[in-house]
Amino acid sequence: MIKGLAISTVWVLDQDRARKFYTEKLGLEVRTDMVMGEGGMRWLTVGSPNQPDFQLTLMLPDGPGMDPESAEMIRTLVAKGVLGAGVLTTDDIHGDYRKLKDRGVEFLQEPQERPYGTEALFRDDSGNWFSFTQPHKDGLDMDKDWSC
């Protein structure tokens, strides 16, 4: 049986630059940074110190089984900023938003109230966007009218 999700891939354009962004700006820690076999691909993972059982793989789009045309398509989409890479959570959205902004993180949206919590949007150094969310303590706020 499946027990959970351990690793998820984020496509990046430069692994050294991504390592610096994810550790120095976002505050994640490097879990693995190694080359798989002689002349092989670089396996670079980062994760939150508060979540030791989950990692993000910062992967170049040129790995095993990927043809050059597909790799170029992924690089183009990442660079255009159209790929969402996931949701990162916090328990202090306003304080952490200011802290990340001071570190040079590019935000697409300031914190705003949503049915599920308070959310801001930012881009990484490659162009991927993330939801940065402080979830409501009790889940969805169904008492408020969220219609557009």
N, C-alpha and C positions, 0 to 999 in steps of 0.2 A: 504494500500500500504506500501511497505517497504520504510523506510526513511533513512536507513543507517546501518552500522555495529557498534555496541556499545561495544561488548566484544568478544575477541578471546582467545582460550585456548592454553597455552604453557605447555606441560607435563614436570614436573620437578621430580627429584629424592628425594629432601629434601626441604621442603618449607621454613624452617628457613634459610638455606644456600642460597636459591634462592632469598628470600626477601633481604638479605644482598647484593648479587650480583647486583640485578636489581636497588636497591636504591643507594648503596655506590659506585659501579663501573660505572653503566650506568647513574646514576643521575635521575632515575624515582622516582615518589612519590607513597607511599602506599595510595590506595584509600579505600580499605576494608580489614580488617583482623579480621574475626570472625568465630566462630564455629556454624554451622547450626543445632540447636537443641542439646539436651543433648546427648553427645557421637557421634555427627554427624560429617560430613566432615568439614574441614577448608576451608573457602572461602577467598582466598587471591588474591587481585587484585592490580595492579600497573599501572601507566600511566604517560605520559609526562605532565609536568606542562603547556606546550603549546598546549595541545590537551585534554581539559577536558571532551570531549564527547566520548572518546575511552579508553578502559582498556584492559590489558592482565590479564587473570586469570592464576595464577601459581598453577597448579593442579597436585596432585598426581594421578597416574593412578590406582585408586582403588575405584572410586566413584560409585554412584548408578547405577545399571544395568550392571556393568562391572564384568565379571567372572574372577576368578584368573588367568586362562591361558592367557586371553587377556591382563590383567594388566601386567603380566610378559613379554609378547611379547613387549608391549609398553616400559616398563622399559629397556629391552634389546636393542631396537632400539635407544632409547634416549641415553643410555650409549655408544653405538657404534658410536654415532655422525653422524648418517645418516639422521636425520630428520631436515629439514629446517623449521624454525618457522616464517619467514616473513622478511619484509624489514623495517628497521628503517632509517629515513631520517635526514639529517643535511644540514646546509647551509655553513659549514666549514669542509669539509671532512678531509683535511690535519691536521688542528689544533685539531679537535676532535679525529682523529685517534691517534695522539701523546698523547693527554690527557688520552684517554681510555687505551692505551698501558701502560702509566705510572701508571695507577691504577691497572694494572695486568690483563687486558682483553686479552685473547688468540686470536690473529688474525691468520687466515688461509691464508689470502692474503692481501698484502699491497694495498693501493688505486691504482686503474687502471682505465683508460678511457674505457668507454663502450658507445654504441649508445645512451643510456638513461641518462648517467651522469658518475660520478666517483664513483667507488664502491670498498669497502673493505669487507672482510668476517671475521666474528669472531664467537666464540663459547661461550655459556653461561656456568655456572658452572655445569650443568647437561650433556652437550654434544650437545644441540641443536645449529644449526648454523643459523646465521642471515646475510643477506645482509645489509651493512651499506652504504648508498648511498646519494650522493649529486646530485640530478637530474639536468639535463641541464635546464636552465631558459626557453628555448623555446621548451622543449620536446625532441623528438628524433633527433639526429644529422644525417640526411639522406644524407648530402653532403660528408661524409667520407666513404671510402671503408672499411667495417668491415668484409670482407670475410676472412676465415681462410686459 
